[in-house]
Amino acid sequence: MTSQRKYTAQRGFFSHDDDPESWDFRATTRIDLGLLDRLYPTDDASEQEGLTQWQRLHQYIRHLNAHDKHKQYKLLYLIRHGEGLHNVKEKEVGRAEWDRYWAKVPGDGIVTWADAELTANGEQQARSIAQVRSYLGDGTITAVLSSPLRRCLRTTQLALSPEAGNPVPTIKEKLRERLGVHTCDQRSSRSWIAKRYPSFDIERGFAEEDVLWSPDRRETIEEHIVRSTELLDDIFDGEYGDYIVLAAHSGAIMSLFAATGWKKIPVAAGAVYPLLVCGEKVQRAG
């Protein structure tokens, strides 16, 4: 028998529960991240005076994690990177033409979007994310994980810099966008990343060159969901604490939604989307 986890996103905590499943919709950052004003089973009227809604939520999560050894709860702050150069080109030519031709080349002779950088607007979006930190209070981000693609690294640097007192970011391959074909999703070398972001940690086993990306084959959605589930395994088995920022991509976030049974909700560039996830140990035949 092998021990595995089933991951389930929890309802009843954030107003994003009401988000529609529509490609015409984009989830944006909400005031207080959409935290619902509600009661928790751990509330005690004699002790709650002065506690914020966030502090009461954290108290409840601690209670959940202390009372069932088979279940573990982690609050994930999912950040989609700010607008990238590739996003602008896709809007210009349309999705069909982007997928047919432009996504497969590194640029148009004027703009290069291979491992795309942020636009000026994307950088401003990333700086705005830093304001979200004021909602959460001290000690409520226990780890910061980032995709190694340039647009996510820069978003993380501007939004949650370790120099500003945030946890040192860890760069993880499993947070990447769908692999293959699209040049914007081919990462830079390990040496380039280490030189450009010296204050970030790079996970063990991180290859010098991008061995995961292929110009000829695009990772399937099903394969991406498997990779996202492996990422959740890393998070729940690791020492990242219970309040974790993931700086990622639209497709990576959608894949995490699928891995946790959440709705298919497109997230806007530069938005923060909270997701409380339960990892339950289950016994399956190995």
C-alpha positions as a Markdown table, in Angstrom:
| # | Residue | x | y | z |
|---|---|---|---|---|
| 1 | Met | 0.0 | 0.0 | 0.0 |
| 2 | Thr | 1.2 | 3.5 | -0.8 |
| 3 | Ser | 0.1 | 6.6 | 1.0 |
| 4 | Gln | -1.1 | 9.4 | -1.2 |
| 5 | Arg | -3.1 | 12.6 | -0.7 |
| 6 | Lys | -6.3 | 13.8 | -2.2 |
| 7 | Tyr | -6.4 | 17.6 | -2.6 |
| 8 | Thr | -9.6 | 19.5 | -2.2 |
| 9 | Ala | -10.1 | 23.3 | -2.4 |
| 10 | Gln | -12.4 | 24.5 | 0.4 |
| 11 | Arg | -15.5 | 26.6 | 0.0 |
| 12 | Gly | -17.0 | 29.0 | 2.4 |
| 13 | Phe | -14.0 | 31.2 | 3.1 |
| 14 | Phe | -13.6 | 33.6 | 0.2 |
| 15 | Ser | -16.1 | 35.5 | -2.1 |
| 16 | His | -14.4 | 33.8 | -5.1 |
| 17 | Asp | -16.8 | 30.9 | -4.4 |
| 18 | Asp | -19.3 | 32.9 | -6.6 |
| 19 | Asp | -16.9 | 33.4 | -9.5 |
| 20 | Pro | -18.5 | 32.2 | -12.8 |
| 21 | Glu | -16.8 | 29.6 | -15.0 |
| 22 | Ser | -16.5 | 31.7 | -18.1 |
| 23 | Trp | -13.7 | 32.6 | -20.5 |
| 24 | Asp | -15.2 | 36.1 | -20.6 |
| 25 | Phe | -14.5 | 36.5 | -16.9 |
| 26 | Arg | -11.2 | 37.3 | -15.2 |
| 27 | Ala | -10.8 | 37.0 | -11.4 |
| 28 | Thr | -9.1 | 40.1 | -9.9 |
| 29 | Thr | -7.7 | 41.0 | -6.5 |
| 30 | Arg | -10.5 | 41.8 | -4.1 |
| 31 | Ile | -10.4 | 43.9 | -1.0 |
| 32 | Asp | -9.1 | 41.8 | 1.8 |
| 33 | Leu | -8.7 | 39.1 | -0.9 |
| 34 | Gly | -12.4 | 38.5 | -0.7 |
| 35 | Leu | -12.2 | 37.0 | 2.8 |
| 36 | Leu | -15.8 | 36.4 | 4.1 |
| 37 | Asp | -17.0 | 37.9 | 7.3 |
| 38 | Arg | -18.1 | 34.7 | 9.0 |
| 39 | Leu | -18.1 | 32.8 | 12.2 |
| 40 | Tyr | -15.7 | 29.9 | 12.9 |
| 41 | Pro | -16.2 | 26.9 | 15.2 |
| 42 | Thr | -13.1 | 28.1 | 17.1 |
| 43 | Asp | -14.6 | 31.6 | 17.8 |
| 44 | Asp | -15.0 | 32.3 | 21.5 |
| 45 | Ala | -16.8 | 35.5 | 22.3 |
| 46 | Ser | -14.7 | 36.1 | 25.4 |
| 47 | Glu | -11.5 | 35.8 | 23.5 |
| 48 | Gln | -12.3 | 37.3 | 20.1 |
| 49 | Glu | -12.3 | 41.0 | 21.0 |
| 50 | Gly | -9.6 | 42.7 | 19.0 |
| 51 | Leu | -8.9 | 39.8 | 16.6 |
| 52 | Thr | -9.2 | 40.6 | 12.9 |
| 53 | Gln | -11.1 | 38.3 | 10.5 |
| 54 | Trp | -7.7 | 37.1 | 9.2 |
| 55 | Gln | -6.5 | 36.3 | 12.7 |
| 56 | Arg | -9.7 | 34.3 | 13.3 |
| 57 | Leu | -9.2 | 32.4 | 10.0 |
| 58 | His | -5.6 | 31.5 | 11.0 |
| 59 | Gln | -6.8 | 30.4 | 14.4 |
| 60 | Tyr | -9.3 | 28.1 | 12.7 |
| 61 | Ile | -6.7 | 26.7 | 10.3 |
| 62 | Arg | -4.4 | 25.9 | 13.2 |
| 63 | His | -7.3 | 24.1 | 14.9 |
| 64 | Leu | -8.0 | 22.0 | 11.7 |
| 65 | Asn | -4.3 | 21.0 | 11.4 |
| 66 | Ala | -4.1 | 20.0 | 15.1 |
| 67 | His | -7.2 | 17.8 | 15.2 |
| 68 | Asp | -7.0 | 15.3 | 12.3 |
| 69 | Lys | -3.6 | 13.7 | 11.6 |
| 70 | His | -4.9 | 12.5 | 8.2 |
| 71 | Lys | -5.8 | 16.0 | 7.0 |
| 72 | Gln | -3.6 | 19.0 | 6.5 |
| 73 | Tyr | -4.8 | 22.5 | 5.4 |
| 74 | Lys | -2.8 | 25.1 | 3.7 |
| 75 | Leu | -3.8 | 28.6 | 2.4 |
| 76 | Leu | -2.3 | 29.2 | -1.0 |
| 77 | Tyr | -2.0 | 32.8 | -2.3 |
| 78 | Leu | -2.0 | 32.2 | -6.1 |
| 79 | Ile | -0.4 | 35.1 | -8.0 |
| 80 | Arg | -0.6 | 35.4 | -11.7 |
| 81 | His | 2.4 | 37.3 | -13.0 |
| 82 | Gly | 1.9 | 40.8 | -14.3 |
| 83 | Glu | 1.3 | 41.5 | -18.0 |
| 84 | Gly | 4.1 | 40.1 | -20.2 |
| 85 | Leu | 5.4 | 41.1 | -23.6 |
| 86 | His | 3.8 | 37.9 | -25.0 |
| 87 | Asn | 0.4 | 38.8 | -23.6 |
| 88 | Val | 0.5 | 42.1 | -25.6 |
| 89 | Lys | 1.4 | 40.3 | -28.8 |
| 90 | Glu | -1.3 | 37.8 | -28.3 |
| 91 | Lys | -3.9 | 40.5 | -27.9 |
| 92 | Glu | -2.6 | 42.2 | -31.0 |
| 93 | Val | -2.8 | 39.2 | -33.3 |
| 94 | Gly | -5.6 | 37.2 | -31.6 |
| 95 | Arg | -5.5 | 33.9 | -29.9 |
| 96 | Ala | -5.8 | 31.7 | -33.1 |
| 97 | Glu | -3.0 | 33.5 | -34.9 |
| 98 | Trp | -0.9 | 33.5 | -31.8 |
| 99 | Asp | -1.2 | 29.7 | -31.4 |
| 100 | Arg | -0.8 | 29.1 | -35.2 |
| 101 | Tyr | 2.5 | 31.1 | -35.7 |
| 102 | Trp | 3.6 | 33.8 | -33.3 |
| 103 | Ala | 3.8 | 31.7 | -30.1 |
| 104 | Lys | 6.3 | 29.4 | -31.9 |
| 105 | Val | 8.8 | 32.2 | -32.7 |
| 106 | Pro | 10.9 | 34.2 | -30.3 |
| 107 | Gly | 9.8 | 37.6 | -31.4 |
| 108 | Asp | 8.7 | 39.8 | -34.3 |
| 109 | Gly | 11.9 | 41.7 | -35.0 |
| 110 | Ile | 10.9 | 44.5 | -32.7 |
| 111 | Val | 9.9 | 42.8 | -29.5 |
| 112 | Thr | 11.3 | 39.5 | -28.1 |
| 113 | Trp | 9.0 | 37.4 | -26.0 |
| 114 | Ala | 11.0 | 34.2 | -25.6 |
| 115 | Asp | 10.9 | 33.7 | -21.8 |
| 116 | Ala | 8.9 | 36.9 | -21.8 |
| 117 | Glu | 9.7 | 39.8 | -19.5 |
| 118 | Leu | 7.0 | 42.1 | -18.0 |
| 119 | Thr | 5.8 | 45.2 | -19.7 |
| 120 | Ala | 5.8 | 48.5 | -17.9 |
| 121 | Asn | 2.2 | 47.9 | -17.1 |
| 122 | Gly | 3.0 | 44.4 | -15.8 |
| 123 | Glu | 5.7 | 45.9 | -13.5 |
| 124 | Gln | 3.1 | 48.3 | -12.1 |
| 125 | Gln | 0.7 | 45.4 | -11.6 |
| 126 | Ala | 3.4 | 43.6 | -9.7 |
| 127 | Arg | 4.2 | 46.6 | -7.4 |
| 128 | Ser | 0.5 | 46.8 | -6.6 |
| 129 | Ile | 0.5 | 43.2 | -5.3 |
| 130 | Ala | 2.9 | 44.4 | -2.6 |
| 131 | Gln | 0.0 | 46.4 | -1.1 |
| 132 | Val | -1.9 | 43.1 | -0.5 |
| 133 | Arg | 0.7 | 42.4 | 2.2 |
| 134 | Ser | -1.0 | 44.9 | 4.4 |
| 135 | Tyr | -4.2 | 42.8 | 4.5 |
| 136 | Leu | -2.4 | 39.8 | 5.9 |
| 137 | Gly | -0.3 | 41.0 | 8.8 |
| 138 | Asp | 3.0 | 39.7 | 10.1 |
| 139 | Gly | 3.7 | 36.0 | 10.0 |
| 140 | Thr | 0.9 | 35.2 | 7.5 |
| 141 | Ile | 3.2 | 34.4 | 4.6 |
| 142 | Thr | 5.4 | 31.4 | 5.5 |
| 143 | Ala | 6.9 | 30.7 | 2.1 |
| 144 | Val | 7.1 | 32.2 | -1.3 |
| 145 | Leu | 7.5 | 29.9 | -4.4 |
| 146 | Ser | 8.0 | 31.2 | -7.9 |
| 147 | Ser | 8.1 | 29.8 | -11.4 |
| 148 | Pro | 11.5 | 30.2 | -13.0 |
| 149 | Leu | 10.2 | 32.1 | -16.0 |
| 150 | Arg | 11.3 | 35.7 | -16.1 |
| 151 | Arg | 7.9 | 37.3 | -15.8 |
| 152 | Cys | 7.2 | 35.4 | -12.6 |
| 153 | Leu | 10.6 | 36.1 | -11.1 |
| 154 | Arg | 10.3 | 39.8 | -11.7 |
| 155 | Thr | 6.7 | 39.8 | -10.4 |
| 156 | Thr | 7.9 | 38.1 | -7.2 |
| 157 | Gln | 10.8 | 40.5 | -6.9 |
| 158 | Leu | 8.6 | 43.6 | -7.1 |
| 159 | Ala | 5.7 | 42.2 | -5.1 |
| 160 | Leu | 7.4 | 40.2 | -2.3 |
| 161 | Ser | 11.0 | 41.0 | -2.2 |
| 162 | Pro | 13.0 | 39.3 | 0.5 |
| 163 | Glu | 14.7 | 42.7 | 1.1 |
| 164 | Ala | 11.3 | 44.0 | 2.3 |
| 165 | Gly | 11.1 | 41.3 | 5.0 |
| 166 | Asn | 9.3 | 38.6 | 3.0 |
| 167 | Pro | 10.4 | 35.0 | 3.0 |
| 168 | Val | 13.2 | 34.2 | 0.6 |
| 169 | Pro | 11.6 | 32.9 | -2.6 |
| 170 | Thr | 12.2 | 29.4 | -3.8 |
| 171 | Ile | 12.3 | 28.8 | -7.5 |
| 172 | Lys | 10.4 | 25.6 | -8.6 |
| 173 | Glu | 10.2 | 24.1 | -12.0 |
| 174 | Lys | 6.8 | 22.5 | -11.3 |
| 175 | Leu | 5.2 | 26.0 | -11.1 |
| 176 | Arg | 5.9 | 26.6 | -14.8 |
| 177 | Glu | 3.4 | 27.3 | -17.5 |
| 178 | Arg | 2.5 | 24.4 | -19.9 |
| 179 | Leu | 5.7 | 23.1 | -21.4 |
| 180 | Gly | 6.8 | 23.1 | -25.0 |
| 181 | Val | 6.2 | 24.9 | -28.4 |
| 182 | His | 5.5 | 28.4 | -27.1 |
| 183 | Thr | 8.8 | 30.2 | -26.8 |
| 184 | Cys | 7.5 | 32.5 | -24.0 |
| 185 | Asp | 7.4 | 29.4 | -21.8 |
| 186 | Gln | 11.1 | 28.3 | -22.4 |
| 187 | Arg | 13.1 | 29.3 | -19.4 |
| 188 | Ser | 16.5 | 30.9 | -19.2 |
| 189 | Ser | 19.6 | 29.2 | -17.9 |
| 190 | Arg | 20.2 | 28.5 | -14.2 |
| 191 | Ser | 23.3 | 30.7 | -14.4 |
| 192 | Trp | 21.3 | 33.7 | -15.8 |
| 193 | Ile | 18.6 | 33.2 | -13.1 |
| 194 | Ala | 21.2 | 33.0 | -10.3 |
| 195 | Lys | 23.0 | 36.1 | -11.5 |
| 196 | Arg | 19.8 | 38.2 | -12.0 |
| 197 | Tyr | 18.1 | 37.0 | -8.8 |
| 198 | Pro | 20.9 | 36.3 | -6.3 |
| 199 | Ser | 18.6 | 36.6 | -3.2 |
| 200 | Phe | 16.3 | 33.8 | -4.5 |
| 201 | Asp | 16.8 | 30.1 | -3.6 |
| 202 | Ile | 16.9 | 27.6 | -6.5 |
| 203 | Glu | 15.5 | 24.2 | -5.7 |
| 204 | Arg | 17.8 | 21.1 | -5.8 |
| 205 | Gly | 18.1 | 19.3 | -9.1 |
| 206 | Phe | 17.5 | 22.5 | -11.2 |
| 207 | Ala | 19.3 | 21.9 | -14.5 |
| 208 | Glu | 21.5 | 24.5 | -16.1 |
| 209 | Glu | 19.6 | 24.5 | -19.4 |
| 210 | Asp | 15.9 | 24.0 | -19.9 |
| 211 | Val | 15.6 | 20.2 | -20.4 |
| 212 | Leu | 11.8 | 20.2 | -20.0 |
| 213 | Trp | 10.8 | 22.4 | -23.0 |
| 214 | Ser | 10.5 | 21.0 | -26.5 |
| 215 | Pro | 9.9 | 23.1 | -29.7 |
| 216 | Asp | 7.9 | 20.2 | -31.1 |
| 217 | Arg | 5.6 | 19.0 | -28.4 |
| 218 | Arg | 3.2 | 20.8 | -26.1 |
| 219 | Glu | 2.5 | 19.4 | -22.7 |
| 220 | Thr | -1.1 | 18.2 | -22.5 |
| 221 | Ile | -3.6 | 19.6 | -20.0 |
| 222 | Glu | -3.7 | 16.2 | -18.3 |
| 223 | Glu | 0.1 | 16.1 | -18.0 |
| 224 | His | 0.1 | 19.6 | -16.5 |
| 225 | Ile | -2.5 | 18.5 | -13.9 |
| 226 | Val | -0.3 | 15.6 | -12.9 |
| 227 | Arg | 2.7 | 18.0 | -12.6 |
| 228 | Ser | 0.6 | 20.4 | -10.5 |
| 229 | Thr | -0.4 | 17.5 | -8.2 |
| 230 | Glu | 3.3 | 16.7 | -7.8 |
| 231 | Leu | 3.8 | 20.3 | -6.8 |
| 232 | Leu | 1.2 | 20.0 | -4.2 |
| 233 | Asp | 2.9 | 16.9 | -2.9 |
| 234 | Asp | 6.1 | 18.9 | -2.6 |
| 235 | Ile | 4.3 | 21.7 | -0.7 |
| 236 | Phe | 2.5 | 19.4 | 1.7 |
| 237 | Asp | 5.5 | 17.2 | 2.3 |
| 238 | Gly | 7.9 | 20.1 | 2.6 |
| 239 | Glu | 8.7 | 22.7 | 5.3 |
| 240 | Tyr | 6.9 | 25.6 | 3.8 |
| 241 | Gly | 4.4 | 26.3 | 6.6 |
| 242 | Asp | 0.7 | 26.8 | 6.1 |
| 243 | Tyr | 0.5 | 30.2 | 4.2 |
| 244 | Ile | 2.2 | 30.0 | 0.9 |
| 245 | Val | 2.5 | 32.4 | -2.0 |
| 246 | Leu | 2.8 | 30.8 | -5.5 |
| 247 | Ala | 3.8 | 33.1 | -8.3 |
| 248 | Ala | 2.7 | 31.4 | -11.4 |
| 249 | His | 0.9 | 31.6 | -14.7 |
| 250 | Ser | -2.7 | 31.5 | -16.0 |
| 251 | Gly | -2.4 | 27.9 | -17.2 |
| 252 | Ala | -0.5 | 26.8 | -14.1 |
| 253 | Ile | -3.2 | 28.3 | -11.8 |
| 254 | Met | -5.9 | 26.7 | -13.9 |
| 255 | Ser | -4.1 | 23.4 | -13.5 |
| 256 | Leu | -3.9 | 23.8 | -9.7 |
| 257 | Phe | -7.6 | 24.5 | -9.7 |
| 258 | Ala | -8.2 | 21.2 | -11.6 |
| 259 | Ala | -5.9 | 19.3 | -9.2 |
| 260 | Thr | -7.9 | 20.5 | -6.2 |
| 261 | Gly | -11.4 | 20.1 | -7.7 |
| 262 | Trp | -11.9 | 23.9 | -8.0 |
| 263 | Lys | -13.8 | 25.7 | -10.8 |
| 264 | Lys | -12.2 | 26.7 | -14.1 |
| 265 | Ile | -11.7 | 30.3 | -13.3 |
| 266 | Pro | -9.4 | 32.5 | -15.5 |
| 267 | Val | -7.3 | 34.8 | -13.3 |
| 268 | Ala | -6.3 | 38.3 | -14.5 |
| 269 | Ala | -2.7 | 39.3 | -14.9 |
| 270 | Gly | -1.3 | 40.7 | -11.7 |
| 271 | Ala | -4.1 | 39.3 | -9.5 |
| 272 | Val | -4.0 | 37.5 | -6.2 |
| 273 | Tyr | -6.4 | 34.5 | -5.7 |
| 274 | Pro | -6.6 | 32.8 | -2.3 |
| 275 | Leu | -7.3 | 29.1 | -2.1 |
| 276 | Leu | -7.6 | 27.1 | 1.0 |
| 277 | Val | -6.6 | 23.5 | 0.2 |
| 278 | Cys | -7.1 | 20.3 | 2.2 |
| 279 | Gly | -4.6 | 17.5 | 1.6 |
| 280 | Glu | -6.1 | 14.2 | 2.9 |
| 281 | Lys | -4.0 | 11.1 | 3.2 |
| 282 | Val | -5.7 | 8.1 | 1.5 |
| 283 | Gln | -4.6 | 4.5 | 1.2 |
| 284 | Arg | -4.4 | 3.2 | -2.4 |
| 285 | Ala | -3.0 | 0.0 | -3.7 |
| 286 | Gly | 0.5 | 0.6 | -5.0 |
